[in-house]
């Protein structure tokens, strides 16, 4: 079908919850995509950070195919080897001794699980009245009713009243503001180390370490939302490993399945058994097929040489963007292959659309950033093609 034909049927049968770009994608290979009309694109978005191995990775496809043919899904009333192996890898290589994993289907679900875990941890230890969770202003934690409320952006707190209560918001980078709000009714602090949807804004390392110290002093669980930053995106398996901290709970999703839907809550040993039988569940969480995909992803990503390449490719992109010296680019920031290009407020969508027209997929973030989240396997040649388009779009000399 042509794009026009597909769009007509979409408008008939699909809820209009997305402002989709005028493209219908058909197939991909590596970091390249083709639409139904045959136009080729360099993908600098990777499904919003999901397709970390790009498209058509042979090992990932093989793992999914073989597991689907062997055992696609069983209830969580039974044990499967792929699920156990994924959990083992995450615990060992996170460095969170005594940790355990709960599997879900998305980042929002993972964050919901972390919220439940934090509140039960506090209830078990201190009883009622200590259930508030502090997040940061400009944060994003999901689109369920609870994770919308956890999100520290007023624009998301619309329409769906009443929201789940029990959240407060501190200014990112302002330790005194956090201290003021960390009263006796607080059980946890939840942060993104890089505020992705908020504009690709990395938190200051000293601030993050002070947040951890405060949590230890007050026995608050420190939850790090690594839905976008995790699984090699920033050049380490988890971003927190570059901040020199030890979270109590880490949430993840996106790149973990390489394209299949999976989320996970990783709890360190001090809170790994808080959620016991009957306190939390997910019908599809930890299914053999998605965990087989996750194991294939981790086998490639969790490698020092691979992660070093992620860091070096990210630095290469940032240096080339900074060298463009065009007034359109106000700044470049990020870690690894999670990059934000600061532009004039309100203009980011215009730049992304122009890149799309010229064959490069990118994303917006916050009020003034073009966001790049390419496959971690993108080649320098593919990067150079994308940079050539960006140089033209941003009007560099």
Secondary structure, DSSP 8 states (H G I E B T S, - for coil): --HHHHHHHHHHHS---S---S--EEEEEBTEEEETT--EEEESSHHHHT-TT-B--HHHHHHHHHHHHH-----TTS--HHHHHHHHHHHHHHT-TT-EEEEESSHHHHHHHHHHHHHHHHHHHH-SS--EEEEEBT----SSHHHHHHSB-GGGS-SS-S----EEEE-TT-HHHHHHH--TTEEEEEE-SEETTTTSEE--HHHHHHHHHHHHHHT-EEEEE-TTTTTTTTSSSSGGGGTT---SEEEE-GGGGTTS--EEEEE-TTTTTSS-TTS---SSTT-HHHHHHHHHHHHHHS-HHHHHHHHHHHHHHHHHHHHT--TT--EEEEETTEEEEE-STT-HHHHHHHHHHTTEE-EEETTTEEEE---TT--HHHHHHHHHHHHHHTT--
